[in-house]
């Protein structure tokens, strides 16, 4: 399958919009921000907690669905924490993956991400293997959204 020359940009915009929609639908007050480190700010309903969210969106070709999503290096996470400090937010990551006929979205705090993948000193990645997907879906500290898609043949 050939993708457009702008597919990466379109994919990133789609992921941010999808997460905004999901949060808004769930009662969060939220907005897209143009800031180094985070893409969205959201206030949890019935709570004073504000989330500073870095959205990572990937589009996977058939056969590549299990490839992990790079979240960033330790120096990238420092930028997330700095932005969250400036806006008095708790650092979160939203991972959006369009893989064949399924789109999966995960929302996880940086603190929980650190517990899931302890001791990482290089690139921090979100595994998409079937075993990890099962673990994420049963973890009460990870919010998830998923849906199936069918595209007509063009």
N, CA, C and O atoms as a DFTB+ gen file, in Angstrom:
616 C
 N C O
     1  1       0.846      -1.168       0.000
     2  2       0.000       0.000       0.000
     3  2       0.895       1.235       0.000
     4  3       1.798       1.363       0.826
     5  1       0.636       2.117      -0.916
     6  2       1.393       3.354      -1.000
     7  2       0.647       4.456      -0.254
     8  3      -0.564       4.616      -0.406
     9  1       1.384       5.207       0.550
    10  2       0.783       6.301       1.315
    11  2       1.197       7.624       0.695
    12  3       2.201       7.701      -0.014
    13  1       0.421       8.662       0.966
    14  2       0.720       9.972       0.389
    15  2       2.005      10.546       0.972
    16  3       2.490      10.102       2.013
    17  1       2.541      11.539       0.278
    18  2       3.780      12.175       0.725
    19  2       3.594      12.922       2.041
    20  3       4.574      13.177       2.742
    21  1       2.365      13.278       2.390
    22  2       2.073      14.012       3.628
    23  2       1.459      13.116       4.698
    24  3       0.940      13.611       5.698
    25  1       1.515      11.809       4.493
    26  2       0.806      10.893       5.391
    27  2       1.268      11.021       6.850
    28  3       0.441      10.951       7.760
    29  1       2.549      11.204       7.082
    30  2       3.043      11.309       8.467
    31  2       2.426      12.525       9.176
    32  3       2.007      12.414      10.328
    33  1       2.366      13.674       8.507
    34  2       1.765      14.879       9.085
    35  2       0.273      14.684       9.314
    36  3      -0.253      15.045      10.368
    37  1      -0.405      14.115       8.328
    38  2      -1.844      13.875       8.437
    39  2      -2.129      12.887       9.567
    40  3      -3.093      13.055      10.314
    41  1      -1.296      11.866       9.689
    42  2      -1.443      10.871      10.743
    43  2      -1.301      11.518      12.118
    44  3      -2.093      11.238      13.018
    45  1      -0.308      12.372      12.286
    46  2      -0.107      13.057      13.565
    47  2      -1.286      13.953      13.927
    48  3      -1.739      13.961      15.071
    49  1      -1.777      14.704      12.952
    50  2      -2.939      15.568      13.194
    51  2      -4.167      14.740      13.560
    52  3      -4.926      15.105      14.458
    53  1      -4.359      13.614      12.852
    54  2      -5.488      12.730      13.127
    55  2      -5.415      12.190      14.555
    56  3      -6.418      12.183      15.268
    57  1      -4.229      11.736      14.973
    58  2      -4.060      11.190      16.319
    59  2      -4.408      12.213      17.388
    60  3      -5.098      11.888      18.354
    61  1      -3.939      13.441      17.226
    62  2      -4.251      14.493      18.196
    63  2      -5.748      14.773      18.222
    64  3      -6.335      14.907      19.296
    65  1      -6.369      14.862      17.050
    66  2      -7.807      15.131      16.987
    67  2      -8.613      13.978      17.583
    68  3      -9.606      14.210      18.271
    69  1      -8.199      12.757      17.328
    70  2      -8.898      11.592      17.872
    71  2      -8.826      11.573      19.397
    72  3      -9.831      11.317      20.060
    73  1      -7.657      11.838      19.952
    74  2      -7.508      11.854      21.411
    75  2      -8.327      13.005      22.000
    76  3      -8.979      12.827      23.029
    77  1      -8.306      14.181      21.366
    78  2      -9.138      15.301      21.827
    79  2     -10.613      14.912      21.844
    80  3     -11.322      15.184      22.813
    81  1     -11.066      14.278      20.775
    82  2     -12.468      13.845      20.686
    83  2     -12.801      12.870      21.812
    84  3     -13.823      13.019      22.481
    85  1     -11.942      11.874      22.024
    86  2     -12.152      10.851      23.052
    87  2     -12.226      11.493      24.436
    88  3     -13.108      11.166      25.229
    89  1     -11.297      12.408      24.723
    90  2     -11.293      13.076      26.023
    91  2     -12.541      13.936      26.200
    92  3     -13.186      13.885      27.247
    93  1     -12.885      14.724      25.184
    94  2     -14.057      15.582      25.252
    95  2     -15.320      14.751      25.442
    96  3     -16.185      15.100      26.247
    97  1     -15.422      13.659      24.704
    98  2     -16.569      12.752      24.811
    99  2     -16.673      12.159      26.213
   100  3     -17.760      11.805      26.671
   101  1     -15.523      12.056      26.890
   102  2     -15.467      11.484      28.236
   103  2     -15.589      12.544      29.329
   104  3     -15.411      12.235      30.507
   105  1     -15.890      13.791      28.955
   106  2     -16.130      14.829      29.945
   107  2     -14.934      15.687      30.305
   108  3     -15.056      16.570      31.154
   109  1     -13.781      15.460      29.689
   110  2     -12.605      16.282      29.956
   111  2     -12.767      17.629      29.265
   112  3     -13.297      17.704      28.156
   113  1     -12.311      18.686      29.917
   114  2     -12.112      19.955      29.232
   115  2     -10.722      19.851      28.631
   116  3      -9.767      19.542      29.344
   117  1     -10.587      20.101      27.336
   118  2      -9.290      19.851      26.705
   119  2      -9.046      20.786      25.533
   120  3      -9.975      21.346      24.952
   121  1      -7.770      20.940      25.202
   122  2      -7.383      21.805      24.090
   123  2      -6.061      21.330      23.513
   124  3      -5.216      20.765      24.208
   125  1      -5.912      21.575      22.230
   126  2      -4.643      21.327      21.556
   127  2      -3.746      22.526      21.851
   128  3      -4.211      23.666      21.832
   129  1      -2.473      22.280      22.122
   130  2      -1.516      23.352      22.390
   131  2      -0.330      23.200      21.454
   132  3      -0.001      22.096      21.019
   133  1       0.296      24.301      21.156
   134  2       1.490      24.300      20.321
   135  2       2.666      24.602      21.242
   136  3       3.105      25.745      21.365
   137  1       3.164      23.550      21.884
   138  2       4.228      23.737      22.864
   139  2       5.220      22.588      22.773
   140  3       4.839      21.440      22.547
   141  1       6.479      22.906      22.948
   142  2       7.500      21.866      22.947
   143  2       7.220      20.877      24.074
   144  3       7.113      21.274      25.235
   145  1       7.102      19.607      23.744
   146  2       6.930      18.561      24.750
   147  2       5.533      18.000      24.844
   148  3       5.372      16.793      25.024
   149  1       4.512      18.838      24.727
   150  2       3.145      18.329      24.836
   151  2       2.282      18.859      23.685
   152  3       2.551      19.914      23.111
   153  1       1.250      18.098      23.378
   154  2       0.344      18.435      22.281
   155  2      -1.040      18.842      22.773
   156  3      -1.737      19.621      22.123
   157  1      -1.431      18.305      23.931
   158  2      -2.774      18.529      24.458
   159  2      -2.707      18.821      25.949
   160  3      -1.805      18.361      26.649
   161  1      -3.677      19.595      26.423
   162  2      -3.882      19.779      27.853
   163  2      -5.328      19.395      28.123
   164  3      -6.234      19.782      27.386
   165  1      -5.533      18.628      29.188
   166  2      -6.891      18.189      29.517
   167  2      -7.083      18.216      31.024
   168  3      -6.177      17.879      31.787
   169  1      -8.279      18.622      31.441
   170  2      -8.638      18.592      32.859
   171  2      -9.616      17.457      33.072
   172  3     -10.673      17.383      32.445
   173  1      -9.230      16.581      33.971
   174  2     -10.057      15.403      34.276
   175  2     -11.382      15.842      34.903
   176  3     -11.393      16.715      35.771
   177  1     -12.503      15.241      34.470
   178  2     -13.791      15.602      35.075
   179  2     -13.829      15.222      36.561
   180  3     -13.232      14.227      36.972
   181  1     -14.528      16.017      37.345
   182  2     -14.704      15.773      38.788
   183  2     -13.372      15.661      39.530
   184  3     -13.266      14.940      40.522
   185  1     -12.359      16.375      39.042
   186  2     -11.041      16.347      39.665
   187  2     -10.301      17.622      39.278
   188  3     -10.648      18.273      38.292
   189  1      -9.302      17.968      40.042
   190  2      -8.465      19.111      39.695
   191  2      -7.251      18.703      38.862
   192  3      -6.448      19.554      38.479
   193  1      -7.113      17.405      38.581
   194  2      -5.943      16.937      37.836
   195  2      -5.978      17.447      36.402
   196  3      -6.976      17.305      35.695
   197  1      -4.850      18.050      35.989
   198  2      -4.653      18.466      34.605
   199  2      -3.590      17.573      33.987
   200  3      -2.552      17.308      34.594
   201  1      -3.859      17.118      32.788
   202  2      -2.949      16.244      32.065
   203  2      -2.262      17.027      30.962
   204  3      -2.918      17.738      30.201
   205  1      -0.963      16.904      30.873
   206  2      -0.197      17.417      29.742
   207  2       0.153      16.205      28.904
   208  3       0.904      15.337      29.351
   209  1      -0.382      16.134      27.693
   210  2      -0.321      14.898      26.910
   211  2       0.548      15.067      25.669
   212  3       0.339      15.975      24.865
   213  1       1.511      14.187      25.533
   214  2       2.294      14.069      24.314
   215  2       1.673      12.930      23.506
   216  3       1.580      11.802      23.991
   217  1       1.250      13.223      22.282
   218  2       0.580      12.227      21.448
   219  2       1.583      11.652      20.445
   220  3       2.270      12.390      19.740
   221  1       1.650      10.334      20.400
   222  2       2.510       9.618      19.454
   223  2       1.606       8.783      18.560
   224  3       0.947       7.857      19.032
   225  1       1.571       9.104      17.278
   226  2       0.676       8.421      16.345
   227  2       1.495       7.766      15.246
   228  3       2.406       8.372      14.682
   229  1       1.154       6.519      14.953
   230  2       1.833       5.780      13.886
   231  2       0.807       5.068      13.026
   232  3      -0.247       4.647      13.501
   233  1       1.141       4.943      11.752
   234  2       0.330       4.198      10.797
   235  2       1.176       3.022      10.325
   236  3       2.271       3.215       9.797
   237  1       0.678       1.818      10.511
   238  2       1.448       0.608      10.203
   239  2       0.883      -0.105       8.981
   240  3      -0.329      -0.258       8.827
   241  1       1.786      -0.529       8.130
   242  2       1.405      -1.331       6.969
   243  2       1.054      -2.751       7.410
   244  3       1.524      -3.200       8.455
   245  1       0.242      -3.462       6.637
   246  2      -0.051      -4.863       6.969
   247  2       1.251      -5.652       7.134
   248  3       2.181      -5.524       6.338
   249  1       1.288      -6.458       8.174
   250  2       2.477      -7.233       8.495
   251  2       3.413      -6.532       9.454
   252  3       4.344      -7.148       9.973
   253  1       3.182      -5.246       9.699
   254  2       4.035      -4.450      10.597
   255  2       3.283      -4.009      11.849
   256  3       3.753      -3.143      12.587
   257  1       2.115      -4.607      12.088
   258  2       1.253      -4.179      13.191
   259  2       1.915      -4.287      14.558
   260  3       1.589      -3.506      15.452
   261  1       2.830      -5.226      14.746
   262  2       3.436      -5.459      16.059
   263  2       4.675      -4.591      16.319
   264  3       5.297      -4.703      17.375
   265  1       5.034      -3.734      15.367
   266  2       6.196      -2.867      15.587
   267  2       5.901      -1.873      16.708
   268  3       4.805      -1.317      16.793
   269  1       6.895      -1.661      17.560
   270  2       6.713      -0.760      18.691
   271  2       6.651       0.689      18.227
   272  3       7.046       1.021      17.109
   273  1       6.149       1.537      19.106
   274  2       6.049       2.972      18.851
   275  2       7.109       3.664      19.704
   276  3       7.106       3.541      20.929
   277  1       8.002       4.381      19.062
   278  2       9.010       5.131      19.808
   279  2       8.357       6.322      20.490
   280  3       7.697       7.143      19.852
   281  1       8.555       6.397      21.797
   282  2       8.015       7.504      22.577
   283  2       9.049       8.608      22.695
   284  3       8.709       9.790      22.643
   285  1      10.280       8.239      22.850
   286  2      11.330       9.246      22.900
   287  2      12.513       8.804      23.732
   288  3      12.484       7.777      24.409
   289  1      13.537       9.599      23.660
   290  2      14.744       9.387      24.462
   291  2      14.565      10.148      25.783
   292  3      13.686      11.002      25.894
   293  1      15.388       9.842      26.765
   294  2      15.257      10.544      28.053
   295  2      15.241      12.072      27.928
   296  3      14.523      12.748      28.665
   297  1      16.032      12.614      26.997
   298  2      16.045      14.074      26.837
   299  2      14.720      14.596      26.273
   300  3      14.354      15.743      26.531
   301  1      14.000      13.773      25.509
   302  2      12.672      14.160      25.017
   303  2      11.669      14.203      26.165
   304  3      10.804      15.079      26.214
   305  1      11.792      13.251      27.085
   306  2      10.879      13.202      28.219
   307  2      11.094      14.377      29.162
   308  3      10.164      14.802      29.847
   309  1      12.318      14.906      29.202
   310  2      12.599      16.106      30.000
   311  2      11.780      17.274      29.462
   312  3      11.297      18.098      30.240
   313  1      11.615      17.358      28.132
   314  2      10.813      18.437      27.528
   315  2       9.344      18.289      27.906
   316  3       8.658      19.282      28.146
   317  1       8.864      17.051      27.958
   318  2       7.483      16.805      28.378
   319  2       7.299      17.265      29.822
   320  3       6.331      17.955      30.143
   321  1       8.229      16.881      30.684
   322  2       8.138      17.259      32.096
   323  2       8.240      18.773      32.282
   324  3       7.547      19.335      33.131
   325  1       9.090      19.439      31.505
   326  2       9.236      20.896      31.619
   327  2       7.939      21.598      31.211
   328  3       7.504      22.535      31.881
   329  1       7.327      21.156      30.128
   330  2       6.059      21.753      29.687
   331  2       4.979      21.522      30.741
   332  3       4.193      22.420      31.044
   333  1       4.948      20.321      31.293
   334  2       3.941      20.013      32.312
   335  2       4.163      20.840      33.574
   336  3       3.203      21.248      34.228
   337  1       5.392      21.080      33.908
   338  2       5.701      21.922      35.066
   339  2       5.207      23.350      34.810
   340  3       4.616      23.972      35.693
   341  1       5.449      23.863      33.608
   342  2       5.032      25.226      33.266
   343  2       3.518      25.393      33.334
   344  3       3.023      26.448      33.730
   345  1       2.785      24.353      32.948
   346  2       1.325      24.424      32.921
   347  2       0.667      23.711      34.102
   348  3      -0.553      23.547      34.136
   349  1       1.480      23.290      35.064
   350  2       0.998      22.573      36.250
   351  2       0.141      21.369      35.870
   352  3      -0.991      21.213      36.328
   353  1       0.722      20.521      35.015
   354  2       0.047      19.311      34.529
   355  2       0.823      18.073      34.947
   356  3       2.010      18.135      35.267
   357  1       0.127      16.958      34.936
   358  2       0.749      15.650      35.135
   359  2       1.112      15.113      33.754
   360  3       0.259      15.095      32.866
   361  1       2.357      14.673      33.547
   362  2       2.750      14.192      32.220
   363  2       2.069      12.872      31.839
   364  3       2.059      11.913      32.611
   365  1       1.508      12.852      30.643
   366  2       0.851      11.671      30.078
   367  2       1.297      11.480      28.639
   368  3       1.791      12.400      27.987
   369  1       1.109      10.262      28.168
   370  2       1.336       9.941      26.763
   371  2       0.085       9.292      26.200
   372  3      -0.544       8.454      26.848
   373  1      -0.266       9.690      24.987
   374  2      -1.321       9.010      24.234
   375  2      -0.633       8.358      23.046
   376  3       0.086       9.014      22.293
   377  1      -0.859       7.073      22.890
   378  2      -0.279       6.323      21.789
   379  2      -1.426       5.906      20.880
   380  3      -2.356       5.225      21.313
   381  1      -1.356       6.319      19.617
   382  2      -2.395       6.031      18.636
   383  2      -1.746       5.233      17.515
   384  3      -0.776       5.682      16.905
   385  1      -2.289       4.036      17.243
   386  2      -1.711       3.195      16.196
   387  2      -2.801       2.727      15.247
   388  3      -3.768       2.078      15.648
   389  1      -2.620       3.074      13.973
   390  2      -3.477       2.612      12.894
   391  2      -2.747       1.415      12.275
   392  3      -1.781       1.579      11.529
   393  1      -3.223       0.226      12.594
   394  2      -2.539      -0.995      12.144
   395  2      -3.528      -1.889      11.406
   396  3      -4.350      -2.564      12.026
   397  1      -3.443      -1.890      10.103
   398  2      -4.308      -2.691       9.237
   399  2      -5.771      -2.306       9.448
   400  3      -6.160      -1.184       9.127
   401  1      -6.583      -3.212       9.981
   402  2      -8.008      -2.933      10.152
   403  2      -8.382      -2.503      11.566
   404  3      -9.551      -2.582      11.943
   405  1      -7.404      -2.049      12.357
   406  2      -7.698      -1.665      13.741
   407  2      -6.950      -0.393      14.106
   408  3      -5.770      -0.235      13.792
   409  1      -7.653       0.508      14.772
   410  2      -7.005       1.679      15.356
   411  2      -7.084       1.514      16.865
   412  3      -8.161       1.308      17.424
   413  1      -5.932       1.608      17.518
   414  2      -5.846       1.467      18.974
   415  2      -5.300       2.760      19.555
   416  3      -4.392       3.377      18.998
   417  1      -5.874       3.160      20.694
   418  2      -5.442       4.361      21.401
   419  2      -5.232       3.987      22.864
   420  3      -6.065       3.313      23.470
   421  1      -4.120       4.428      23.417
   422  2      -3.807       4.179      24.820
   423  2      -3.428       5.499      25.476
   424  3      -2.745       6.324      24.871
   425  1      -3.869       5.696      26.703
   426  2      -3.518       6.875      27.489
   427  2      -2.884       6.393      28.781
   428  3      -3.502       5.657      29.551
   429  1      -1.642       6.814      29.014
   430  2      -0.891       6.341      30.176
   431  2      -0.079       7.492      30.763
   432  3       0.474       8.316      30.034
   433  1      -0.019       7.533      32.080
   434  2       0.809       8.561      32.728
   435  2       2.283       8.208      32.547
   436  3       2.647       7.043      32.386
   437  1       3.114       9.235      32.576
   438  2       4.553       8.981      32.485
   439  2       5.012       8.139      33.669
   440  3       5.874       7.273      33.518
   441  1       4.443       8.386      34.847
   442  2       4.823       7.610      36.033
   443  2       4.535       6.122      35.811
   444  3       5.355       5.275      36.163
   445  1       3.385       5.803      35.233
   446  2       3.060       4.397      34.995
   447  2       3.908       3.828      33.859
   448  3       4.308       2.665      33.906
   449  1       4.179       4.628      32.857
   450  2       5.067       4.199      31.773
   451  2       6.430       3.815      32.336
   452  3       7.018       2.816      31.922
   453  1       6.936       4.614      33.285
   454  2       8.223       4.309      33.923
   455  2       8.170       2.980      34.671
   456  3       9.162       2.254      34.716
   457  1       7.009       2.658      35.261
   458  2       6.876       1.367      35.958
   459  2       6.773       0.207      34.960
   460  3       7.268      -0.888      35.226
   461  1       6.135       0.448      33.823
   462  2       6.007      -0.607      32.807
   463  2       7.345      -0.955      32.178
   464  3       7.639      -2.121      31.915
   465  1       8.149       0.071      31.942
   466  2       9.440      -0.097      31.267
   467  2      10.550       0.492      32.131
   468  3      11.115       1.529      31.784
   469  1      10.871      -0.155      33.255
   470  2      11.876       0.407      34.174
   471  2      13.293       0.320      33.614
   472  3      13.615      -0.573      32.830
   473  1      14.119       1.253      34.028
   474  2      15.545       1.190      33.735
   475  2      15.930       1.459      32.301
   476  3      17.057       1.154      31.909
   477  1      15.047       2.013      31.506
   478  2      15.393       2.304      30.112
   479  2      16.291       3.536      30.079
   480  3      15.966       4.571      30.660
   481  1      17.415       3.411      29.398
   482  2      18.315       4.560      29.305
   483  2      18.365       5.106      27.882
   484  3      18.781       6.247      27.679
   485  1      17.951       4.315      26.893
   486  2      17.939       4.780      25.505
   487  2      16.531       5.124      25.082
   488  3      15.754       5.695      25.848
   489  1      16.215       4.770      23.857
   490  2      14.888       5.047      23.305
   491  2      13.827       4.295      24.103
   492  3      13.958       3.096      24.351
   493  1      12.787       5.003      24.499
   494  2      11.668       4.393      25.206
   495  2      10.603       4.096      24.174
   496  3      10.183       4.986      23.434
   497  1      10.164       2.852      24.121
   498  2       9.206       2.414      23.111
   499  2       8.013       1.750      23.759
   500  3       8.116       1.167      24.838
   501  1       6.874       1.844      23.084
   502  2       5.615       1.221      23.496
   503  2       5.455      -0.021      22.649
   504  3       5.231       0.073      21.442
   505  1       5.566      -1.173      23.261
   506  2       5.492      -2.428      22.523
   507  2       4.072      -2.686      22.031
   508  3       3.107      -2.393      22.737
   509  1       3.943      -3.226      20.840
   510  2       2.639      -3.522      20.251
   511  2       2.479      -5.013      19.954
   512  3       1.655      -5.394      19.123
   513  1       3.267      -5.861      20.632
   514  2       3.121      -7.303      20.434
   515  2       1.815      -7.770      21.079
   516  3       1.314      -7.108      21.988
   517  1       1.263      -8.882      20.633
   518  2       0.001      -9.358      21.213
   519  2       0.044      -9.498      22.738
   520  3      -0.931      -9.161      23.410
   521  1       1.145      -9.982      23.287
   522  2       1.253     -10.133      24.739
   523  2       1.169      -8.803      25.465
   524  3       0.469      -8.686      26.471
   525  1       1.881      -7.790      24.957
   526  2       1.833      -6.470      25.579
   527  2       0.460      -5.837      25.403
   528  3      -0.034      -5.184      26.323
   529  1      -0.169      -6.016      24.244
   530  2      -1.505      -5.451      24.037
   531  2      -2.490      -6.003      25.063
   532  3      -3.307      -5.259      25.605
   533  1      -2.414      -7.305      25.328
   534  2      -3.276      -7.921      26.343
   535  2      -2.997      -7.310      27.710
   536  3      -3.921      -7.032      28.475
   537  1      -1.721      -7.106      28.010
   538  2      -1.343      -6.503      29.297
   539  2      -1.904      -5.085      29.419
   540  3      -2.452      -4.724      30.460
   541  1      -1.771      -4.284      28.366
   542  2      -2.282      -2.915      28.408
   543  2      -3.792      -2.902      28.613
   544  3      -4.308      -2.114      29.406
   545  1      -4.497      -3.771      27.900
   546  2      -5.958      -3.769      27.942
   547  2      -6.520      -4.216      29.287
   548  3      -7.671      -3.923      29.609
   549  1      -5.711      -4.924      30.071
   550  2      -6.162      -5.380      31.387
   551  2      -5.582      -4.546      32.528
   552  3      -5.848      -4.819      33.698
   553  1      -4.801      -3.545      32.190
   554  2      -4.159      -2.694      33.197
   555  2      -5.114      -1.547      33.553
   556  3      -5.442      -0.739      32.685
   557  1      -5.565      -1.459      34.810
   558  2      -6.503      -0.391      35.185
   559  2      -5.898       1.012      35.142
   560  3      -6.630       1.998      35.225
   561  1      -4.577       1.114      35.014
   562  2      -3.939       2.430      34.950
   563  2      -3.704       2.902      33.508
   564  3      -3.090       3.943      33.277
   565  1      -4.199       2.123      32.552
   566  2      -4.092       2.496      31.144
   567  2      -5.496       2.569      30.562
   568  3      -6.228       1.579      30.545
   569  1      -5.858       3.750      30.087
   570  2      -7.139       3.904      29.399
   571  2      -6.926       3.496      27.949
   572  3      -5.869       3.757      27.376
   573  1      -7.927       2.856      27.354
   574  2      -7.764       2.443      25.969
   575  2      -9.049       2.620      25.179
   576  3     -10.152       2.615      25.724
   577  1      -8.869       2.773      23.902
   578  2      -9.956       2.915      22.947
   579  2      -9.529       2.157      21.706
   580  3      -8.373       2.246      21.294
   581  1     -10.432       1.423      21.114
   582  2     -10.083       0.712      19.895
   583  2     -11.293       0.549      19.012
   584  3     -12.423       0.444      19.490
   585  1     -11.049       0.530      17.733
   586  2     -12.138       0.255      16.809
   587  2     -11.604      -0.326      15.521
   588  3     -10.449      -0.119      15.149
   589  1     -12.462      -1.048      14.860
   590  2     -12.122      -1.673      13.588
   591  2     -12.484      -0.752      12.452
   592  3     -13.453       0.004      12.534
   593  1     -11.703      -0.814      11.390
   594  2     -12.007      -0.022      10.213
   595  2     -11.951      -0.920       8.983
   596  3     -11.162      -1.862       8.918
   597  1     -12.786      -0.617       8.032
   598  2     -12.768      -1.297       6.758
   599  2     -12.728      -0.230       5.686
   600  3     -13.557       0.679       5.662
   601  1     -11.764      -0.350       4.808
   602  2     -11.655       0.593       3.691
   603  2     -12.062      -0.114       2.419
   604  3     -11.731      -1.279       2.199
   605  1     -12.773       0.600       1.599
   606  2     -13.115       0.089       0.274
   607  2     -11.840       0.036      -0.552
   608  3     -10.905       0.800      -0.313
   609  1     -11.804      -0.853      -1.509
   610  2     -10.667      -0.877      -2.433
   611  2     -10.791       0.311      -3.372
   612  3     -11.863       0.567      -3.919
   613  1      -9.716       1.021      -3.556
   614  2      -9.755       2.222      -4.383
   615  2      -9.414       1.874      -5.820
   616  3      -9.392       2.754      -6.680
